[in-house]
Amino acid sequence: MSIERQVNLVRALLALSSIGLAFIFCTMLITLSGKNPGEALFWLFYGGFSPALIPETFVRATPLLLVSLGLSVAFSAKIWNIGAEGQLYIGGIVAATLALYISGVPSPIALPVLIVVSGIAGALWALIPAILRAIYGINEVITTLIFNYIAIYFVSYLLNGPLRDPVSLFPETTTIPDNMWLPTVVPGTRLHFGVVLAFLIMTPIMWFLLKRTALGLKLEILGSGEKTAKYAGIESVRMIIIAMLVSGFMAGMAGGVEVLGIQHKMRLEISPPTSPYGYTGIAVALLGYLNPLLIAATSFFLGGIMNGSTTMHRMVGVPVGMAGIIQALIILFILLGYFLEEKLIHRIIGGLRKVEH
């Protein structure tokens, strides 16, 4: 068996182990809360993966997938963009505001413009942390996290002030005209064109970008270390900024797609409070080992868990926040898995070298 296949096998086993351990711990927590764990898990999976509810899982997974695809680009270069949540909010507010002003433009022209502009807004929001990291060496984890709070409070100000719908009791914009809504692709469901965009268009594009282009190779080399990148003739400053801009673009696009496809207005709850898309996307990107195809599958899985947690709460009384606990445990075990992966891969390579000699 080749080294690549053995590495992929190790990663698959570690990913499955991470998920399995997370559910074991959650089963223990459900039991301690006095609920029946078997019944709770049944409703968890029924609510997320029963045939009638599959469209809702795709809808939930779409912003999660777009965010995590962007994060996979930054993470490949070891640039830790933790600001996808704020970038999503900025993309969403720009899409909602612009949609109200260009409602007279034909939708075949307006909708692509709105999606692209929302992505650009997210990229611009990521630009300052990118410059601070690339030129001044300031830790991007801190700056992007700070920018999350700035974005959310800025959007909150707009929704409670100048952009608030005057007839609504909640902080939200006016509903955008229906000609600005993303078209539904399956009648009778909420499955909109954004799902097709995320799963069938952006996923292959991002896979090609990371796996088959010079840019993807340069990002991977940069992820090995800036000294390695410099030795290979790669301009680190430029690549760091590009990685952050692509990551921010995808997060901003996620906000725009959520507004145009589902919410049809900008609301503070555009990202679920119990499982925010920007932070959950970190778990998705890591669990998918930064491979866009695996990330798509992982997004669907965690989207089902998020939806199923609501059903589990309604039918059994388990707190809906259990989905957040599952995701947090998965992240914890994945981080442990990354450590074990490094040890196991070194052992595999060392063993093959001994065989060759």
BELTA-V590436 format. One record per residue. N is the residue number from 1. RES is the residue in three letters. BURIAL is b if it has 9 or more other ideal C-beta (glycine too) atoms within 8 Angstrom, else e. Layout:
n=N res=RES burial=BURIAL
n=N res=RES burial=BURIAL
This chain:
n=1 res=MET burial=e
n=2 res=SER burial=e
n=3 res=ILE burial=e
n=4 res=GLU burial=e
n=5 res=ARG burial=e
n=6 res=GLN burial=b
n=7 res=VAL burial=b
n=8 res=ASN burial=e
n=9 res=LEU burial=b
n=10 res=VAL burial=b
n=11 res=ARG burial=b
n=12 res=ALA burial=e
n=13 res=LEU burial=e
n=14 res=LEU burial=b
n=15 res=ALA burial=b
n=16 res=LEU burial=e
n=17 res=SER burial=b
n=18 res=SER burial=b
n=19 res=ILE burial=b
n=20 res=GLY burial=e
n=21 res=LEU burial=b
n=22 res=ALA burial=b
n=23 res=PHE burial=b
n=24 res=ILE burial=e
n=25 res=PHE burial=b
n=26 res=CYS burial=b
n=27 res=THR burial=b
n=28 res=MET burial=e
n=29 res=LEU burial=b
n=30 res=ILE burial=b
n=31 res=THR burial=b
n=32 res=LEU burial=e
n=33 res=SER burial=e
n=34 res=GLY burial=e
n=35 res=LYS burial=b
n=36 res=ASN burial=e
n=37 res=PRO burial=b
n=38 res=GLY burial=e
n=39 res=GLU burial=b
n=40 res=ALA burial=b
n=41 res=LEU burial=b
n=42 res=PHE burial=e
n=43 res=TRP burial=b
n=44 res=LEU burial=b
n=45 res=PHE burial=b
n=46 res=TYR burial=b
n=47 res=GLY burial=b
n=48 res=GLY burial=b
n=49 res=PHE burial=b
n=50 res=SER burial=e
n=51 res=PRO burial=e
n=52 res=ALA burial=e
n=53 res=LEU burial=b
n=54 res=ILE burial=b
n=55 res=PRO burial=b
n=56 res=GLU burial=b
n=57 res=THR burial=b
n=58 res=PHE burial=b
n=59 res=VAL burial=b
n=60 res=ARG burial=b
n=61 res=ALA burial=b
n=62 res=THR burial=b
n=63 res=PRO burial=b
n=64 res=LEU burial=b
n=65 res=LEU burial=b
n=66 res=LEU burial=b
n=67 res=VAL burial=b
n=68 res=SER burial=b
n=69 res=LEU burial=b
n=70 res=GLY burial=b
n=71 res=LEU burial=b
n=72 res=SER burial=b
n=73 res=VAL burial=b
n=74 res=ALA burial=b
n=75 res=PHE burial=b
n=76 res=SER burial=b
n=77 res=ALA burial=b
n=78 res=LYS burial=e
n=79 res=ILE burial=b
n=80 res=TRP burial=b
n=81 res=ASN burial=b
n=82 res=ILE burial=b
n=83 res=GLY burial=b
n=84 res=ALA burial=b
n=85 res=GLU burial=b
n=86 res=GLY burial=b
n=87 res=GLN burial=b
n=88 res=LEU burial=b
n=89 res=TYR burial=b
n=90 res=ILE burial=b
n=91 res=GLY burial=b
n=92 res=GLY burial=b
n=93 res=ILE burial=b
n=94 res=VAL burial=b
n=95 res=ALA burial=b
n=96 res=ALA burial=b
n=97 res=THR burial=b
n=98 res=LEU burial=b
n=99 res=ALA burial=b
n=100 res=LEU burial=b
n=101 res=TYR burial=e
n=102 res=ILE burial=b
n=103 res=SER burial=b
n=104 res=GLY burial=e
n=105 res=VAL burial=e
n=106 res=PRO burial=e
n=107 res=SER burial=e
n=108 res=PRO burial=e
n=109 res=ILE burial=e
n=110 res=ALA burial=b
n=111 res=LEU burial=b
n=112 res=PRO burial=e
n=113 res=VAL burial=b
n=114 res=LEU burial=b
n=115 res=ILE burial=b
n=116 res=VAL burial=b
n=117 res=VAL burial=b
n=118 res=SER burial=b
n=119 res=GLY burial=b
n=120 res=ILE burial=b
n=121 res=ALA burial=b
n=122 res=GLY burial=b
n=123 res=ALA burial=b
n=124 res=LEU burial=b
n=125 res=TRP burial=b
n=126 res=ALA burial=b
n=127 res=LEU burial=b
n=128 res=ILE burial=b
n=129 res=PRO burial=b
n=130 res=ALA burial=b
n=131 res=ILE burial=b
n=132 res=LEU burial=b
n=133 res=ARG burial=b
n=134 res=ALA burial=b
n=135 res=ILE burial=e
n=136 res=TYR burial=e
n=137 res=GLY burial=e
n=138 res=ILE burial=e
n=139 res=ASN burial=e
n=140 res=GLU burial=b
n=141 res=VAL burial=e
n=142 res=ILE burial=e
n=143 res=THR burial=b
n=144 res=THR burial=b
n=145 res=LEU burial=b
n=146 res=ILE burial=e
n=147 res=PHE burial=b
n=148 res=ASN burial=b
n=149 res=TYR burial=b
n=150 res=ILE burial=b
n=151 res=ALA burial=b
n=152 res=ILE burial=b
n=153 res=TYR burial=e
n=154 res=PHE burial=e
n=155 res=VAL burial=b
n=156 res=SER burial=b
n=157 res=TYR burial=e
n=158 res=LEU burial=b
n=159 res=LEU burial=b
n=160 res=ASN burial=e
n=161 res=GLY burial=e
n=162 res=PRO burial=e
n=163 res=LEU burial=b
n=164 res=ARG burial=b
n=165 res=ASP burial=b
n=166 res=PRO burial=e
n=167 res=VAL burial=e
n=168 res=SER burial=b
n=169 res=LEU burial=e
n=170 res=PHE burial=e
n=171 res=PRO burial=b
n=172 res=GLU burial=b
n=173 res=THR burial=b
n=174 res=THR burial=e
n=175 res=THR burial=e
n=176 res=ILE burial=b
n=177 res=PRO burial=e
n=178 res=ASP burial=e
n=179 res=ASN burial=e
n=180 res=MET burial=b
n=181 res=TRP burial=b
n=182 res=LEU burial=b
n=183 res=PRO burial=e
n=184 res=THR burial=b
n=185 res=VAL burial=e
n=186 res=VAL burial=e
n=187 res=PRO burial=e
n=188 res=GLY burial=e
n=189 res=THR burial=e
n=190 res=ARG burial=b
n=191 res=LEU burial=b
n=192 res=HIS burial=b
n=193 res=PHE burial=b
n=194 res=GLY burial=b
n=195 res=VAL burial=b
n=196 res=VAL burial=b
n=197 res=LEU burial=b
n=198 res=ALA burial=b
n=199 res=PHE burial=b
n=200 res=LEU burial=e
n=201 res=ILE burial=b
n=202 res=MET burial=b
n=203 res=THR burial=b
n=204 res=PRO burial=b
n=205 res=ILE burial=e
n=206 res=MET burial=b
n=207 res=TRP burial=b
n=208 res=PHE burial=b
n=209 res=LEU burial=b
n=210 res=LEU burial=b
n=211 res=LYS burial=e
n=212 res=ARG burial=e
n=213 res=THR burial=b
n=214 res=ALA burial=e
n=215 res=LEU burial=e
n=216 res=GLY burial=b
n=217 res=LEU burial=e
n=218 res=LYS burial=b
n=219 res=LEU burial=b
n=220 res=GLU burial=b
n=221 res=ILE burial=b
n=222 res=LEU burial=b
n=223 res=GLY burial=b
n=224 res=SER burial=e
n=225 res=GLY burial=e
n=226 res=GLU burial=e
n=227 res=LYS burial=e
n=228 res=THR burial=b
n=229 res=ALA burial=b
n=230 res=LYS burial=b
n=231 res=TYR burial=e
n=232 res=ALA burial=e
n=233 res=GLY burial=e
n=234 res=ILE burial=b
n=235 res=GLU burial=e
n=236 res=SER burial=b
n=237 res=VAL burial=e
n=238 res=ARG burial=e
n=239 res=MET burial=b
n=240 res=ILE burial=b
n=241 res=ILE burial=b
n=242 res=ILE burial=b
n=243 res=ALA burial=b
n=244 res=MET burial=b
n=245 res=LEU burial=b
n=246 res=VAL burial=b
n=247 res=SER burial=b
n=248 res=GLY burial=b
n=249 res=PHE burial=b
n=250 res=MET burial=b
n=251 res=ALA burial=b
n=252 res=GLY burial=b
n=253 res=MET burial=b
n=254 res=ALA burial=b
n=255 res=GLY burial=b
n=256 res=GLY burial=b
n=257 res=VAL burial=b
n=258 res=GLU burial=b
n=259 res=VAL burial=b
n=260 res=LEU burial=b
n=261 res=GLY burial=b
n=262 res=ILE burial=e
n=263 res=GLN burial=b
n=264 res=HIS burial=b
n=265 res=LYS burial=b
n=266 res=MET burial=b
n=267 res=ARG burial=b
n=268 res=LEU burial=b
n=269 res=GLU burial=e
n=270 res=ILE burial=b
n=271 res=SER burial=b
n=272 res=PRO burial=e
n=273 res=PRO burial=e
n=274 res=THR burial=e
n=275 res=SER burial=b
n=276 res=PRO burial=b
n=277 res=TYR burial=b
n=278 res=GLY burial=b
n=279 res=TYR burial=b
n=280 res=THR burial=b
n=281 res=GLY burial=b
n=282 res=ILE burial=b
n=283 res=ALA burial=b
n=284 res=VAL burial=b
n=285 res=ALA burial=b
n=286 res=LEU burial=b
n=287 res=LEU burial=b
n=288 res=GLY burial=b
n=289 res=TYR burial=e
n=290 res=LEU burial=b
n=291 res=ASN burial=b
n=292 res=PRO burial=b
n=293 res=LEU burial=b
n=294 res=LEU burial=b
n=295 res=ILE burial=b
n=296 res=ALA burial=b
n=297 res=ALA burial=b
n=298 res=THR burial=b
n=299 res=SER burial=b
n=300 res=PHE burial=b
n=301 res=PHE burial=e
n=302 res=LEU burial=b
n=303 res=GLY burial=b
n=304 res=GLY burial=b
n=305 res=ILE burial=b
n=306 res=MET burial=b
n=307 res=ASN burial=b
n=308 res=GLY burial=b
n=309 res=SER burial=b
n=310 res=THR burial=b
n=311 res=THR burial=b
n=312 res=MET burial=b
n=313 res=HIS burial=b
n=314 res=ARG burial=e
n=315 res=MET burial=e
n=316 res=VAL burial=b
n=317 res=GLY burial=e
n=318 res=VAL burial=b
n=319 res=PRO burial=e
n=320 res=VAL burial=b
n=321 res=GLY burial=e
n=322 res=MET burial=b
n=323 res=ALA burial=b
n=324 res=GLY burial=b
n=325 res=ILE burial=b
n=326 res=ILE burial=b
n=327 res=GLN burial=b
n=328 res=ALA burial=e
n=329 res=LEU burial=b
n=330 res=ILE burial=b
n=331 res=ILE burial=b
n=332 res=LEU burial=b
n=333 res=PHE burial=b
n=334 res=ILE burial=b
n=335 res=LEU burial=b
n=336 res=LEU burial=b
n=337 res=GLY burial=b
n=338 res=TYR burial=b
n=339 res=PHE burial=e
n=340 res=LEU burial=b
n=341 res=GLU burial=b
n=342 res=GLU burial=e
n=343 res=LYS burial=e
n=344 res=LEU burial=b
n=345 res=ILE burial=b
n=346 res=HIS burial=e
n=347 res=ARG burial=e
n=348 res=ILE burial=b
n=349 res=ILE burial=b
n=350 res=GLY burial=e
n=351 res=GLY burial=e
n=352 res=LEU burial=b
n=353 res=ARG burial=e
n=354 res=LYS burial=e
n=355 res=VAL burial=e
n=356 res=GLU burial=e
n=357 res=HIS burial=e
